[in-house]
Amino acid sequence: MTNLKQDPTTKKIRQTAKGLRYDGSFKIKIGEFIRWRLARRVLPPKAGYYAFNQSWSEPIDLSLPDNRVWWIGHSTTLIRLNGK
């Protein structure tokens, strides 16, 4: 890995305490930006969030034996070890 401060091929990019900084200029056409933004837009489920939730989730069954891990959502888990 090369040090960006010393690399002559990246004169417009330099490293700061907050990360990399690009000192060159660039132009973005508003039409290209809107097209890019709309292409990446997340659309809601066609049948609605309630139907999505009903078809993609299961209730947690705490009566199951042994140690278990349940994935609740994005970054949430429920862990049961030794019955606790």
C-alpha positions in Angstrom: 0.0 0.0 0.0 1.4 3.4 -0.9 1.3 6.5 1.1 -1.0 8.9 -0.6 0.9 12.0 0.6 4.0 10.8 -1.2 2.5 9.2 -4.3 2.9 11.7 -7.3 0.1 10.1 -9.3 -2.5 11.2 -6.7 -1.7 14.9 -6.3 -5.3 15.8 -5.9 -5.9 13.2 -3.1 -4.4 13.7 0.3 -4.9 12.1 3.6 -6.1 14.1 6.6 -6.9 13.3 10.2 -10.6 12.8 9.1 -9.8 10.6 6.1 -9.0 11.1 2.4 -9.7 14.5 0.8 -10.1 15.2 -2.9 -8.9 18.6 -3.8 -9.7 18.5 -7.5 -12.9 19.7 -9.0 -15.6 17.6 -10.7 -18.9 18.3 -12.3 -22.1 16.4 -11.9 -25.0 17.2 -14.2 -28.3 17.4 -12.2 -30.0 15.1 -14.6 -27.4 12.4 -14.1 -27.7 12.8 -10.3 -31.5 12.5 -10.3 -31.3 9.4 -12.6 -28.7 7.9 -10.2 -30.7 8.7 -7.1 -34.0 7.3 -8.5 -32.3 4.1 -9.7 -31.2 3.5 -6.1 -34.4 4.4 -4.4 -35.9 1.7 -2.1 -39.5 1.2 -2.9 -42.0 0.0 -0.2 -43.4 -3.5 -0.5 -46.2 -3.7 -3.0 -48.7 -5.4 -0.6 -47.7 -3.0 2.3 -45.4 -3.4 5.3 -48.0 -5.3 7.4 -48.2 -8.1 4.7 -44.4 -8.1 4.3 -44.0 -8.5 8.1 -46.5 -11.4 8.2 -44.9 -13.3 5.3 -41.2 -12.8 6.3 -41.3 -13.2 10.1 -42.1 -15.9 12.6 -42.9 -15.6 16.3 -40.2 -16.4 18.8 -40.9 -19.8 20.4 -39.2 -19.6 23.9 -40.5 -23.1 24.8 -37.9 -24.7 22.5 -35.2 -26.6 24.5 -31.4 -26.1 24.6 -29.3 -23.0 23.9 -30.6 -20.9 21.0 -30.0 -17.7 19.1 -32.8 -15.8 17.4 -32.2 -13.1 14.8 -34.6 -10.3 15.6 -33.6 -7.8 13.0 -30.9 -5.7 11.4 -28.3 -5.9 14.2 -30.4 -7.5 17.0 -30.2 -11.0 18.3 -31.8 -12.8 21.3 -29.5 -15.3 22.9 -30.5 -18.0 25.4 -27.7 -19.8 27.2 -28.3 -22.4 30.0 -32.0 -21.5 30.2 -31.5 -17.8 30.8 
